[in-house]
Amino acid sequence: MSYIKIDQDKCKSCYLCIDACPFKLIKKSNNTGSTGELTVEFSDSENKCVGCAQCAIVCPEIAITEVNRE
């Protein structure tokens, strides 16, 4: 099982990570960030994340800081 950590304070709501995730495990959250837009959240109830780190690679704010495999 893999998971990522998203720093909500750094997220600028560009949503590049949503498109980058091959399994569509990142989506808009209900939280508003510093831009006034909705930030993103990671949800993987079916353990599909493989830890590819594509989300972290495309994040211009370096808001996705961890990709861990358990």
Backbone hydrogen bonds in HBPLUS format (Angstrom, degrees):
<---DONOR---> <-ACCEPTOR-->    atom                        ^
c    i                          cat <-CA-CA->   ^        H-A-AA   ^      H-
h    n   atom  resd res      DA  || num        DHA   H-A  angle D-A-AA Bond
n    s   type  num  typ     dist DA aas  dist angle  dist       angle   num
A0070-GLU N   A0001-MET O   2.55 MM  69  5.26 174.5  1.56 172.9 173.8     1
A0003-TYR N   A0068-ASN O   2.84 MM  65  5.44 145.2  1.96 147.5 156.7     2
A0068-ASN N   A0003-TYR O   2.89 MM  65  5.44 165.0  1.91 165.7 167.9     3
A0005-LYS N   A0066-GLU O   3.19 MM  61  5.23 141.3  2.35 133.7 136.7     4
A0065-THR N   A0005-LYS O   3.24 MM  60  6.05 135.9  2.45 153.0 163.4     5
A0007-ASP N   A0063-ALA O   2.69 MM  56  4.91 169.1  1.70 147.8 151.5     6
A0010-LYS N   A0007-ASP O   3.06 MM   3  5.50 139.6  2.22 110.2 120.8     7
A0011-CYS N   A0007-ASP O   3.16 MM   4  6.39 139.5  2.34 149.4 161.3     8
A0018-ILE N   A0015-TYR O   3.20 MM   3  5.30 131.7  2.45  97.4 109.5     9
A0020-ALA N   A0016-LEU O   3.01 MM   4  6.21 143.1  2.15 142.5 153.9    10
A0021-CYS N   A0017-CYS O   3.12 MM   4  6.16 144.5  2.25 147.1 151.1    11
A0024-LYS N   A0021-CYS O   3.24 MM   3  5.16 166.2  2.26 104.8 108.9    12
A0043-SER N   A0025-LEU O   2.88 MM  18  5.43 165.3  1.90 163.1 167.9    13
A0027-LYS N   A0041-GLU O   2.97 MM  14  5.58 159.5  2.01 156.6 162.4    14
A0041-GLU N   A0027-LYS O   2.76 MM  14  5.58 150.5  1.85 160.5 170.7    15
A0029-SER N   A0039-THR O   2.76 MM  10  5.59 169.6  1.77 145.9 144.8    16
A0039-THR N   A0031-ASN O   2.84 MM   8  5.81 159.9  1.88 161.3 166.9    17
A0033-GLY N   A0037-GLU O   2.83 MM   4  5.80 167.0  1.85 171.2 168.6    18
A0036-GLY N   A0033-GLY O   3.03 MM   3  5.42 159.9  2.07 112.6 119.1    19
A0047-ASN N   A0044-ASP O   3.28 MM   3  5.38 169.7  2.29 111.0 111.9    20
A0057-ILE N   A0053-ALA O   2.99 MM   4  6.21 154.6  2.05 153.2 160.7    21
A0058-VAL N   A0054-GLN O   3.20 MM   4  6.37 156.4  2.25 148.3 152.0    22
A0062-ILE N   A0059-CYS O   3.39 MM   3  5.38 164.8  2.42 104.5 108.8    23
